[in-house]
Amino acid sequence: MNQNNYCVIMAGGIGSRFWPQSRVQRPKQFIDFFGMGRSLLRQTYERFVRIVPLENIIVSTHSDYSDFVREQLPELPPEQILREPAHRGTAPSMAFAAYHIRTLNPNANIVMAPSDQLILDEGKFAADMLRALDYVSERDSLVTVGIRPTHPETRYGYIQAGEDASGGFTKIKTFTEKPEYDFARLFVESGEFFWNTGLFVWNVNTIIHTMMQMLPDMAERLDAIFRQEPDRDKRRSALYDCYESFPNISVDYAVIERAPNVHMQIGTFGWADLGRWDDVYRYSSKDMEGNVVQGGRVEFYNCRNNLVSAADNKLIILQDLEGYLVNDTKDVLVICKKDEDDDFKKFRNNVLLKHGEGFM
């Protein structure tokens, strides 16, 4: 394996769309949604340990979740866990990781990977990631990975491909965030647009130089900390003192959609972003009536296309339900249409308003 190749797994999100199973104290990346005995974080780690050396895998997470990371990835040394003191978006997280990795290897090439994605062809994914790491090692380019869409999807961002560059990498014309359905349909039909996966690949010096141009105040502060504090504990203390002052912004808005040196790699692997319960249903094994059961014992009577999630010792009897989510936890029971994302957000917000944070 190439010792200059690194992976940063981003595992600091809250995962509110998977409430009540995903909680503030144990969010979705630490949950096994498919009954595989492996959480989303564990699956992501195992995917990348085949691509980059174990010692070059970094997990970036909120400080509250570092114990979960150590529990689920016991082979990962504690020094390979970057603990963020506050939720400030992916731009500060990625900048923090880049400066940290530069102290370890000034020639590092880095894949930034969300911890909540489903990859359907692991072999093609590995080949694409290695190709992208080689690409950025030779060019001052930031690479975002796009997937050719299979259907109009309004929950994903889209990238419009420009002129060809080389080897499956293209320049970019436009970015569009979560379009209305009619626009998404036109995007798919045109053949020019790709789903934005949120996978990024770059050389450590390229991203730091670009951050200096796009977010100079934050980058200069990080640069000073990492140059002046050779001791990691002192660096962490200095970082914690200023981290909450960093802008709460995604790397997409702050860098990828503004920088002049961004290219898109056309990914060849199957991909899905696990953003809501309907995604879990779509990629789970189903019975003859299209029902999915995750835990518990369920007796169905005239039920179709439902997703049921419960504790293993729970018996559930359902009648005349179609297209529903039944999610039973120790203190919250939710029964609702599984694909009504706006309603689900309303439920969660109303619970927070009326009953407080104890159920979050």
Secondary structure, 3 states (H helix, E strand, C coil): CCCCEEEEEECCCCCHHHCCCCECCECHHHCCCCCCCCCHHHHHHHHHCCCCCHHHEEEEEEHHHHHHHHHHCCCCCHHHEEEECCCCCHHHHHHHHHHHHHHHCCCCEEEEEECCEEECCHHHHHHHHHHHHHHHHCCCCEEEEEECCCCCCCCCCEEEEEEEEECCEEEEEEEECCCCHHHHHHHHHHCCEEEEEEEEEEEHHHHHHHHHHHCHHHHHHHHHHHHHCCCHHHHHHHHHHHHHHCCCCCHHHHHHCCCCCEEEEEECCCEEECCCHHHHHHCCCCCCCCCEEECCEEEEECCECCEEECCCCCEEEEECCECEEEEECCCCEEEEECCCHHHHHHHHHHHHHHHCHHHC
